[in-house]
Amino acid sequence: METRIRLLLLSIAAAAMSGCASMHWPWHHHKPDAAPSASSGTQDVDAPPPSVIEPQVERREVKVPKIRAKDIELGAYYGELSIQDFGAQPVEGGRLDYHINEDLFVEATYGRAKGGRTSYELLSGNVQLLSDAERRFTYYNLSLGYNLLPGEVFIGRNLAMTSALYMIGGIGNVKFAGDQNFAVNFGAGFRVLPTDWLALHIDVQDLVFKSNDIGVNQLKNNLQATIGATVFF
Amino acid sequence: MLALGALSLAMTPAHAARELLQLFVTQPYLELHTGPGRGYPVTQVVARGESLDVLFRRTDWFKVRTERGVEGWASARELQLATLADGSQFQVKMGDRAGFASHRWEAGIFAGDYAGATLIAAFGALSITDNLKIEIGASQYTGNVSDGELVEIGLAHVFMPEWRFSPLVDLGTGYRWVQPKATLATPVDRSDEVGYYGVGARFYLTRRFFLRGDFRKYVVFTRTNTNEVNEEWRLGFGFFY
């Protein structure tokens, strides 16, 4: 009952208001319309009513610039390689890394060193087991790395650099003593990034391969410790 | 709000000149980490409606700069909720199952056996469609009798790329170099054309990773009357991008 009364009152009020709006009260000043048609002085009755909201801003075309991906590291390293039976020798190499995600990366390395003289050669005077060319030790590795302990390194109060201790392992090939050998490599390294594009590395790896270069078939362990720098791009 | 957005866009022409992507945060806040990893601490947040410039990407993290000039790392998973200036969603290619089914590049490494010799191989592939890929490969084998290298180019057809385990067939051609072991009587280096056909399978592991195995038959077009036929099997992992 109450609802019906309320509805009735509301409809009366609505009718009255619309009536008021349509009436031309004598005391009401008629303001000139802002519409362009009004300014010309003639009001076209048949023209469609002007739209209430006219879009004044054109739709902005967004050009999506390509986001650079800096997942690739390229650099060089230098250090010491202990060639089993042939002494510890300087080693130099290059590395190419691709970071697949925050945990994993793949790495390709190429390195070279030159084997020294064995104890036997040193003690027995003028014996040469290998020629100079055969003493060249070259290798490449294809590895998978895992950022085991990512973190930050702080130097002083104002400098923080991202870093990671990583484990790495892979397969490759070693050319030494005039022979090619399938090799397995594994080790660990530490990477620190002073800037977003530069990384410094310390790596320790073991290159293992089977060889019979001194007449006996044996597993050779060649430990390598290097420092290096890479650039991200 | 829209007017404010338009105003801020109009007032930042320098950003457009540097060709950096500008994004608007839509979630209550976006966390900025100090490094590109989940464990790095969150030191800044960007509030809803604020904008940021994307400087570059590293794996699934984006280095961004806020309106206030603060730089930090946002994860792709969070940043894909942001919108571009025209209101459309920011699209990020994520390393997931959908990416495994449909991607443009893949690469990987293998270990295996080529005619009794130990094999190391690397491959790269470009997807023409989700099913069909152009593959290039390089491999090296070390055996008791000889060492050798192979380079090859071919086509691979993946059946059901959307399956976690998807079989494939491949066919191609290439070149092989052989160096017989120096200990043998007549060490003569040879190079020959090869053709191959094979079957294989891919198995999605996690993130951008999958396992891949292949079995191939190589026909080596030697200079003698009979062609050499070699079998190869290999197992390795690949990743897609």
HADDOCK unambig.tbl for C-alpha pairs under 7 A between the chains (distance, minus, plus):
assign (segid A and resid 60 and name CA) (segid B and resid 86 and name CA) 6.37 0.50 0.50
assign (segid A and resid 62 and name CA) (segid B and resid 85 and name CA) 6.56 0.50 0.50
assign (segid A and resid 62 and name CA) (segid B and resid 86 and name CA) 6.21 0.50 0.50
assign (segid A and resid 64 and name CA) (segid B and resid 21 and name CA) 6.31 0.50 0.50
assign (segid A and resid 65 and name CA) (segid B and resid 19 and name CA) 5.83 0.50 0.50
assign (segid A and resid 65 and name CA) (segid B and resid 20 and name CA) 6.14 0.50 0.50
assign (segid A and resid 65 and name CA) (segid B and resid 21 and name CA) 5.63 0.50 0.50
assign (segid A and resid 67 and name CA) (segid B and resid 56 and name CA) 5.58 0.50 0.50
assign (segid A and resid 67 and name CA) (segid B and resid 57 and name CA) 6.61 0.50 0.50
assign (segid A and resid 68 and name CA) (segid B and resid 56 and name CA) 4.92 0.50 0.50
assign (segid A and resid 68 and name CA) (segid B and resid 57 and name CA) 6.00 0.50 0.50
assign (segid A and resid 69 and name CA) (segid B and resid 56 and name CA) 5.84 0.50 0.50
assign (segid A and resid 69 and name CA) (segid B and resid 57 and name CA) 4.52 0.50 0.50
assign (segid A and resid 69 and name CA) (segid B and resid 58 and name CA) 5.76 0.50 0.50
assign (segid A and resid 70 and name CA) (segid B and resid 56 and name CA) 6.87 0.50 0.50
assign (segid A and resid 70 and name CA) (segid B and resid 57 and name CA) 5.96 0.50 0.50
assign (segid A and resid 70 and name CA) (segid B and resid 58 and name CA) 5.26 0.50 0.50
assign (segid A and resid 71 and name CA) (segid B and resid 58 and name CA) 5.34 0.50 0.50
assign (segid A and resid 71 and name CA) (segid B and resid 59 and name CA) 6.15 0.50 0.50
assign (segid A and resid 99 and name CA) (segid B and resid 59 and name CA) 6.41 0.50 0.50
assign (segid A and resid 100 and name CA) (segid B and resid 59 and name CA) 6.04 0.50 0.50
assign (segid A and resid 101 and name CA) (segid B and resid 59 and name CA) 4.77 0.50 0.50
assign (segid A and resid 101 and name CA) (segid B and resid 60 and name CA) 6.24 0.50 0.50
assign (segid A and resid 102 and name CA) (segid B and resid 36 and name CA) 6.96 0.50 0.50
assign (segid A and resid 102 and name CA) (segid B and resid 37 and name CA) 5.90 0.50 0.50
assign (segid A and resid 102 and name CA) (segid B and resid 59 and name CA) 6.19 0.50 0.50
assign (segid A and resid 162 and name CA) (segid B and resid 35 and name CA) 6.28 0.50 0.50
assign (segid A and resid 172 and name CA) (segid B and resid 120 and name CA) 6.91 0.50 0.50
assign (segid A and resid 180 and name CA) (segid B and resid 142 and name CA) 6.50 0.50 0.50
assign (segid A and resid 181 and name CA) (segid B and resid 142 and name CA) 6.23 0.50 0.50
assign (segid A and resid 182 and name CA) (segid B and resid 118 and name CA) 6.87 0.50 0.50
assign (segid A and resid 182 and name CA) (segid B and resid 142 and name CA) 6.29 0.50 0.50
